[in-house]
Amino acid sequence: MSTEQGGAVEGLDLAADQADRRQLFEARDLALGGLLGALAITLPLAFHAMGPGAGPIFLPMYLPILALGLLASWEVALAVGLAAPLLSAVLTGMPPLAPPIALLMAFELAVLATAASLARSRGLPLMAAVVFGLLASRLAGMLALLTVGRALGYDRGLLEYGLLSLAVAWPGMLLQLTVVPGAVAAIERVSLIGSRWKKATA
């Protein structure tokens, strides 16, 4: 076999390996989307059992959605982030549809997961992707409040929204900055196919 033929065979083998690896990650993304999406609906029920104010303090729905964004493709992350609060509202009554908290959260969670996934796909380290996702979701929340919220008659001000994010929800944000990246790093270490983001560093 000539050198050129050998190189062509190696190239085909590499392309086949990459295609197989891509299919594995796509299958894992769907499995993670289902698992973490279900967790985003059930985990808030456990937190609400601690008291009616536990949800806004610990932001339990945000934890699995952020983890999904850090682990999976942006397409899966976007779909699950958008659907989870709306399905939860229909199935459990939390978050409420009126006032439109569920709709505003859908915007926030979709952007949180998508931004985190895109950040990792661009090679950002794990913690940088977490911070980027959190900042993007806050901006999305403010934009949704000014547009969709106002259109639906929800008159909470930006100042009140910002104060609630900092003064009330800081434990939840702390969990997103500590527990979520730690869990994601552990999942990627034990996964048989490793991290989707080869260029990213934890």
LUMLUM-220324 format. One line per field, with one value per atom (N, C-alpha, C): residue in three letters; atom name; x, y, z. Coordinates in pm, whole numbers, plus 50000, padded with zeros to 5 digits. Layout:
N
tormi: ALA ...
pamar: CA ...
X: X ...
Y: Y ...
Z: Z ...
// end
This chain:
202
tormi: MET MET MET SER SER SER THR THR THR GLU GLU GLU GLN GLN GLN GLY GLY GLY GLY GLY GLY ALA ALA ALA VAL VAL VAL GLU GLU GLU GLY GLY GLY LEU LEU LEU ASP ASP ASP LEU LEU LEU ALA ALA ALA ALA ALA ALA ASP ASP ASP GLN GLN GLN ALA ALA ALA ASP ASP ASP ARG ARG ARG ARG ARG ARG GLN GLN GLN LEU LEU LEU PHE PHE PHE GLU GLU GLU ALA ALA ALA ARG ARG ARG ASP ASP ASP LEU LEU LEU ALA ALA ALA LEU LEU LEU GLY GLY GLY GLY GLY GLY LEU LEU LEU LEU LEU LEU GLY GLY GLY ALA ALA ALA LEU LEU LEU ALA ALA ALA ILE ILE ILE THR THR THR LEU LEU LEU PRO PRO PRO LEU LEU LEU ALA ALA ALA PHE PHE PHE HIS HIS HIS ALA ALA ALA MET MET MET GLY GLY GLY PRO PRO PRO GLY GLY GLY ALA ALA ALA GLY GLY GLY PRO PRO PRO ILE ILE ILE PHE PHE PHE LEU LEU LEU PRO PRO PRO MET MET MET TYR TYR TYR LEU LEU LEU PRO PRO PRO ILE ILE ILE LEU LEU LEU ALA ALA ALA LEU LEU LEU GLY GLY GLY LEU LEU LEU LEU LEU LEU ALA ALA ALA SER SER SER TRP TRP TRP GLU GLU GLU VAL VAL VAL ALA ALA ALA LEU LEU LEU ALA ALA ALA VAL VAL VAL GLY GLY GLY LEU LEU LEU ALA ALA ALA ALA ALA ALA PRO PRO PRO LEU LEU LEU LEU LEU LEU SER SER SER ALA ALA ALA VAL VAL VAL LEU LEU LEU THR THR THR GLY GLY GLY MET MET MET PRO PRO PRO PRO PRO PRO LEU LEU LEU ALA ALA ALA PRO PRO PRO PRO PRO PRO ILE ILE ILE ALA ALA ALA LEU LEU LEU LEU LEU LEU MET MET MET ALA ALA ALA PHE PHE PHE GLU GLU GLU LEU LEU LEU ALA ALA ALA VAL VAL VAL LEU LEU LEU ALA ALA ALA THR THR THR ALA ALA ALA ALA ALA ALA SER SER SER LEU LEU LEU ALA ALA ALA ARG ARG ARG SER SER SER ARG ARG ARG GLY GLY GLY LEU LEU LEU PRO PRO PRO LEU LEU LEU MET MET MET ALA ALA ALA ALA ALA ALA VAL VAL VAL VAL VAL VAL PHE PHE PHE GLY GLY GLY LEU LEU LEU LEU LEU LEU ALA ALA ALA SER SER SER ARG ARG ARG LEU LEU LEU ALA ALA ALA GLY GLY GLY MET MET MET LEU LEU LEU ALA ALA ALA LEU LEU LEU LEU LEU LEU THR THR THR VAL VAL VAL GLY GLY GLY ARG ARG ARG ALA ALA ALA LEU LEU LEU GLY GLY GLY TYR TYR TYR ASP ASP ASP ARG ARG ARG GLY GLY GLY LEU LEU LEU LEU LEU LEU GLU GLU GLU TYR TYR TYR GLY GLY GLY LEU LEU LEU LEU LEU LEU SER SER SER LEU LEU LEU ALA ALA ALA VAL VAL VAL ALA ALA ALA TRP TRP TRP PRO PRO PRO GLY GLY GLY MET MET MET LEU LEU LEU LEU LEU LEU GLN GLN GLN LEU LEU LEU THR THR THR VAL VAL VAL VAL VAL VAL PRO PRO PRO GLY GLY GLY ALA ALA ALA VAL VAL VAL ALA ALA ALA ALA ALA ALA ILE ILE ILE GLU GLU GLU ARG ARG ARG VAL VAL VAL SER SER SER LEU LEU LEU ILE ILE ILE GLY GLY GLY SER SER SER ARG ARG ARG TRP TRP TRP LYS LYS LYS LYS LYS LYS ALA ALA ALA THR THR THR ALA ALA ALA
pamar: N CA C N CA C N CA C N CA C N CA C N CA C N CA C N CA C N CA C N CA C N CA C N CA C N CA C N CA C N CA C N CA C N CA C N CA C N CA C N CA C N CA C N CA C N CA C N CA C N CA C N CA C N CA C N CA C N CA C N CA C N CA C N CA C N CA C N CA C N CA C N CA C N CA C N CA C N CA C N CA C N CA C N CA C N CA C N CA C N CA C N CA C N CA C N CA C N CA C N CA C N CA C N CA C N CA C N CA C N CA C N CA C N CA C N CA C N CA C N CA C N CA C N CA C N CA C N CA C N CA C N CA C N CA C N CA C N CA C N CA C N CA C N CA C N CA C N CA C N CA C N CA C N CA C N CA C N CA C N CA C N CA C N CA C N CA C N CA C N CA C N CA C N CA C N CA C N CA C N CA C N CA C N CA C N CA C N CA C N CA C N CA C N CA C N CA C N CA C N CA C N CA C N CA C N CA C N CA C N CA C N CA C N CA C N CA C N CA C N CA C N CA C N CA C N CA C N CA C N CA C N CA C N CA C N CA C N CA C N CA C N CA C N CA C N CA C N CA C N CA C N CA C N CA C N CA C N CA C N CA C N CA C N CA C N CA C N CA C N CA C N CA C N CA C N CA C N CA C N CA C N CA C N CA C N CA C N CA C N CA C N CA C N CA C N CA C N CA C N CA C N CA C N CA C N CA C N CA C N CA C N CA C N CA C N CA C N CA C N CA C N CA C N CA C N CA C N CA C N CA C N CA C N CA C N CA C N CA C N CA C N CA C N CA C N CA C N CA C N CA C N CA C N CA C N CA C N CA C N CA C N CA C N CA C N CA C N CA C N CA C N CA C N CA C N CA C N CA C N CA C N CA C N CA C N CA C N CA C N CA C N CA C N CA C N CA C N CA C N CA C N CA C N CA C
X: 50085 50000 50088 50059 50140 50114 50206 50190 50061 50028 49905 49782 49784 49670 49657 49774 49771 49716 49754 49701 49553 49506 49363 49283 49337 49269 49264 49375 49378 49279 49270 49174 49031 48999 48865 48835 48934 48915 48890 48968 48951 48813 48768 48636 48526 48543 48445 48443 48562 48569 48502 48525 48464 48312 48265 48120 48059 48125 48075 48074 48180 48188 48077 48052 47947 47811 47787 47660 47646 47756 47753 47716 47776 47747 47603 47554 47416 47319 47348 47263 47272 47394 47409 47340 47346 47278 47128 47069 46924 46891 46977 46954 46968 47071 47090 46977 46929 46817 46693 46664 46548 46567 46686 46712 46714 46791 46803 46677 46606 46478 46377 46373 46284 46325 46456 46505 46468 46467 46430 46284 46203 46062 46042 46114 46092 46173 46293 46377 46310 46244 46175 46070 46008 45908 45972 46095 46165 46201 46244 46281 46159 46047 45926 45871 45907 45866 45933 46045 46114 46041 45954 45883 45852 45751 45708 45813 45907 46007 46136 46145 46271 46306 46203 46228 46302 46250 46321 46458 46480 46610 46714 46680 46778 46775 46673 46663 46686 46611 46640 46625 46538 46521 46642 46712 46828 46946 46955 47073 47086 46985 47000 47004 46938 46939 47077 47142 47279 47372 47356 47439 47421 47299 47273 47346 47340 47408 47558 47616 47760 47801 47705 47736 47693 47588 47525 47530 47483 47479 47382 47404 47319 47175 47156 47020 46937 46996 46926 46908 47012 47005 46896 46887 46784 46644 46622 46488 46443 46533 46496 46482 46573 46563 46434 46389 46265 46143 46148 46029 46009 46119 46108 46015 46031 45941 45796 45775 45638 45570 45643 45588 45564 45658 45642 45519 45497 45379 45251 45247 45127 45107 45219 45209 45199 45266 45273 45216 45193 45146 45258 45383 45500 45602 45655 45621 45485 45422 45287 45288 45179 45162 45103 45033 44977 44996 45081 45160 45257 45307 45379 45522 45538 45671 45729 45644 45691 45745 45678 45722 45854 45867 45992 46107 46077 46180 46219 46124 46155 46260 46247 46347 46482 46480 46604 46674 46601 46662 46710 46635 46678 46811 46822 46945 47058 47027 47128 47194 47112 47165 47235 47174 47233 47365 47370 47494 47606 47574 47676 47729 47639 47679 47766 47724 47802 47938 47942 48070 48168 48119 48207 48247 48157 48189 48295 48308 48411 48542 48548 48671 48689 48584 48596 48608 48687 48694 48557 48544 48417 48361 48442 48393 48359 48437 48407 48274 48245 48118 48001 48022 47918 47888 47991 47973 47907 47951 47891 47743 47709 47570 47485 47538 47464 47439 47542 47528 47429 47440 47349 47204 47183 47046 46987 47070 47021 46978 47060 47025 46899 46886 46766 46643 46660 46547 46501 46596 46560 46492 46545 46484 46344 46326 46193 46096 46146 46061 46012 46102 46068 45978 45980 45903 45781 45805 45695 45618 45694 45629 45538 45588 45506 45385 45404 45293 45183 45219 45120 45074 45111 45064 45140 45258 45339 45429 45407 45468 45583 45648 45765 45877 45942 46047 46182 46270 46403 46482 46464 46535 46493 46363 46313 46365 46367 46418 46564 46643 46785 46809 46732 46750 46712 46605 46566 46673 46733 46837 46956 46990 47109 47077 46972 46944 46876 46790 46713 46776 46816 46856 47007 47081 47226 47263 47186 47223 47212 47109 47093 47204 47244 47354 47485 47501 47621 47624 47509 47502 47538 47494 47526 47674 47740 47882 47972 47915 47998 47954 47831 47783 47773 47718 47696 47827 47925 48050 48122 48114 48174 48109 47976 47903 47934 47940 47969 48108 48207 48344 48350 48275 48274 48209 48101 48034 48127 48198 48288 48407 48450 48562 48525 48404 48366 48300 48266 48200 48293 48241 48322 48365 48288 48325 48381 48396 48464 48380 48449 48385 48355 48240 48206 48301 48353 48430 48579 48641 48780 48873 48844 48934 48910 48797 48766 48849 48877 48948 48864 48858 48778 48856
Y: 49880 50000 50124 50219 50341 50430 50529 50624 50703 50741 50818 50736 50608 50521 50499 50480 50465 50587 50704 50828 50842 50800 50808 50716 50593 50498 50552 50608 50666 50781 50860 50971 50923 50816 50759 50701 50635 50578 50690 50799 50911 50973 50990 51047 50957 50825 50731 50738 50747 50757 50885 50995 51122 51117 51050 51037 50952 50843 50758 50835 50912 50989 51095 51158 51259 51197 51077 51009 50972 50932 50900 51023 51136 51258 51304 51288 51325 51240 51111 51023 51059 51090 51127 51260 51353 51482 51462 51376 51351 51285 51191 51125 51225 51310 51412 51513 51546 51640 51587 51458 51399 51389 51345 51327 51460 51556 51683 51768 51749 51817 51768 51636 51581 51628 51636 51683 51830 51908 52049 52066 51966 51972 51916 51809 51743 51805 51856 51912 52029 52121 52230 52181 52065 52013 51980 51925 51894 52021 52123 52248 52319 52314 52380 52310 52184 52115 52176 52246 52314 52441 52494 52616 52689 52775 52841 52936 52982 53076 53012 52879 52812 52820 52818 52822 52947 53067 53188 53205 53138 53151 53060 52934 52835 52810 52861 52849 52704 52609 52468 52431 52497 52463 52504 52605 52655 52558 52480 52394 52288 52202 52102 52163 52277 52339 52395 52456 52503 52386 52278 52160 52105 52103 52055 52142 52273 52362 52339 52304 52281 52146 52055 51919 51889 51953 51912 52021 51987 52082 52195 52307 52423 52397 52312 52286 52214 52111 52038 52128 52202 52291 52395 52453 52554 52496 52380 52319 52285 52224 52184 52306 52403 52523 52599 52601 52670 52593 52461 52380 52352 52339 52293 52378 52511 52588 52588 52580 52578 52445 52334 52204 52195 52248 52247 52326 52439 52521 52445 52370 52294 52175 52106 51982 52005 52106 52126 52259 52351 52484 52577 52530 52611 52603 52716 52854 52893 52996 53030 53087 53062 53121 53261 53289 53422 53458 53559 53639 53553 53604 53518 53485 53434 53398 53283 53185 53071 53115 53210 53257 53332 53416 53489 53393 53291 53192 53111 53088 53015 53090 53221 53302 53293 53310 53305 53171 53063 52930 52890 52929 52900 52969 53095 53170 53118 53084 53031 52906 52810 52685 52705 52785 52806 52880 52985 53062 52978 52897 52811 52709 52652 52553 52618 52733 52801 52845 52888 52929 52812 52696 52578 52533 52545 52504 52594 52716 52808 52793 52697 52669 52740 52808 52873 52768 52795 52703 52688 52584 52551 52666 52722 52830 52955 52985 53101 53083 52960 52932 52948 52908 52925 53073 53153 53297 53362 53325 53379 53345 53220 53180 53256 53277 53350 53495 53560 53699 53711 53620 53623 53601 53512 53483 53603 53675 53795 53901 53920 54017 53975 53846 53796 53817 53796 53817 53961 54054 54196 54233 54181 54210 54152 54029 53968 54044 54094 54172 54300 54365 54491 54473 54355 54333 54245 54115 54021 54052 54080 54110 54231 54338 54459 54432 54356 54328 54249 54170 54089 54155 54281 54356 54330 54270 54243 54363 54435 54567 54570 54457 54458 54540 54626 54711 54641 54697 54639 54645 54752 54765 54655 54632 54525 54389 54368 54243 54223 54330 54321 54296 54364 54346 54204 54152 54015 53915 53941 53851 53846 53960 53968 53937 54000 53991 53860 53807 53689 53562 53568 53446 53419 53489 53466 53323 53254 53113 53026 53051 52975 53004 53131 53167 53105 53098 53034 52886 52821 52680 52662 52755 52747 52767 52843 52870 52763 52679 52580 52437 52405 52267 52223 52308 52269 52242 52334 52301 52181 52162 52044 51916 51916 51798 51772 51878 51863 51806 51857 51807 51658 51619 51479 51390 51436 51359 51339 51443 51432 51342 51338 51251 51104 51069 50929 50881 50975 50937 50856 50750 50664 50736 50836 50908 51046 51077 51201 51325 51437 51566 51592 51651 51694 51803 51882 52000 51971 51921 51879 51994 52114 52227 52297 52262 52330 52271 52354 52309 52341 52252 52274 52357
Z: 50000 50000 50000 49912 49904 50023 50038 50149 50136 50013 49992 50027 49987 50019 50169 50235 50381 50450 50402 50461 50439 50322 50293 50385 50406 50495 50638 50685 50819 50831 50724 50725 50735 50662 50667 50805 50863 50997 51099 51086 51178 51163 51038 51014 51072 51058 51113 51265 51326 51472 51520 51448 51487 51473 51368 51349 51460 51496 51605 51736 51761 51885 51889 51775 51769 51798 51745 51771 51918 51980 52123 52205 52171 52246 52221 52100 52071 52153 52162 52242 52389 52437 52577 52605 52510 52528 52548 52468 52481 52615 52657 52786 52900 52893 52997 52994 52874 52865 52934 52913 52980 53130 53173 53316 53391 53341 53411 53393 53283 53267 53370 53391 53494 53632 53655 53785 53807 53700 53712 53754 53727 53767 53907 53942 54070 54184 54155 54261 54334 54263 54335 54433 54405 54499 54633 54629 54754 54829 54757 54823 54880 54806 54855 54979 55000 55121 55244 55224 55333 55375 55287 55316 55188 55186 55062 55005 55087 55036 54992 54997 54966 54818 54732 54588 54543 54574 54533 54598 54710 54778 54714 54692 54646 54495 54426 54280 54233 54286 54256 54110 54036 53895 53812 53859 53784 53790 53895 53915 53806 53782 53676 53536 53516 53383 53352 53450 53430 53404 53481 53460 53319 53270 53135 53032 53050 52957 52954 53069 53077 53021 53007 52963 52820 52771 52647 52541 52423 52312 52342 52275 52303 52258 52155 52107 52214 52273 52379 52501 52536 52652 52635 52518 52490 52503 52441 52442 52583 52661 52797 52888 52874 52955 52931 52808 52774 52822 52810 52839 52988 53064 53203 53289 53294 53382 53335 53204 53154 53185 53167 53204 53354 53431 53577 53619 53553 53585 53559 53449 53413 53506 53538 53615 53766 53817 53962 54009 53916 53955 53996 53987 54022 53909 53868 53904 53844 53896 53849 53707 53636 53504 53513 53624 53646 53794 53821 53727 53647 53534 53438 53479 53602 53651 53568 53533 53455 53320 53257 53126 53137 53238 53258 53290 53371 53402 53279 53190 53067 52986 52978 52909 52980 53111 53188 53176 53194 53193 53054 52952 52816 52785 52826 52802 52891 53015 53106 53047 53005 52953 52819 52732 52599 52608 52690 52704 52763 52863 52924 52823 52744 52644 52536 52486 52382 52434 52560 52619 52624 52665 52669 52529 52434 52298 52235 52288 52240 52317 52408 52478 52611 52661 52791 52901 53005 53119 53185 53263 53324 53408 53496 53583 53504 53401 53318 53246 53202 53136 53233 53360 53462 53481 53499 53522 53400 53281 53159 53150 53183 53180 53280 53401 53504 53462 53411 53368 53252 53156 53041 53084 53180 53225 53299 53376 53445 53344 53240 53136 53062 53035 52968 53055 53186 53276 53277 53278 53275 53144 53033 52903 52894 52943 52941 53030 53143 53233 53166 53091 53026 52904 52844 52722 52749 52768 52788 52916 53024 53151 53143 53083 53068 52980 52872 52780 52850 52950 53022 53152 53170 53286 53414 53405 53524 53547 53656 53673 53772 53797 53886 53821 53898 53844 53836 53754 53739 53869 53945 54072 54168 54177 54263 54217 54086 54030 54066 54052 54084 54231 54316 54460 54504 54445 54477 54434 54318 54268 54363 54421 54506 54653 54703 54847 54885 54799 54833 54775 54649 54578 54584 54670 54672 54711 54799 54824 54698 54619 54495 54395 54388 54299 54347 54479 54534 54500 54505 54466 54319 54236 54094 54068 54154 54137 54200 54285 54356 54328 54364 54353 54206 54122 53982 53909 53910 53840 53898 54031 54091 54042 54034 53986 53838 53758 53615 53594 53668 53657 53695 53798 53839 53733 53674 53569 53450 53412 53298 53328 53453 53489 53480 53521 53526 53397 53307 53183 53094 53035 52948 52821 52777 52655 52685 52813 52851 52829 52815 52798 52653 52629 52491 52444 52537 52502 52517 52412 52420 52457 52406 52427 52560 52627 52753 52865 52963 53082 53203 53298 53419 53517
// end
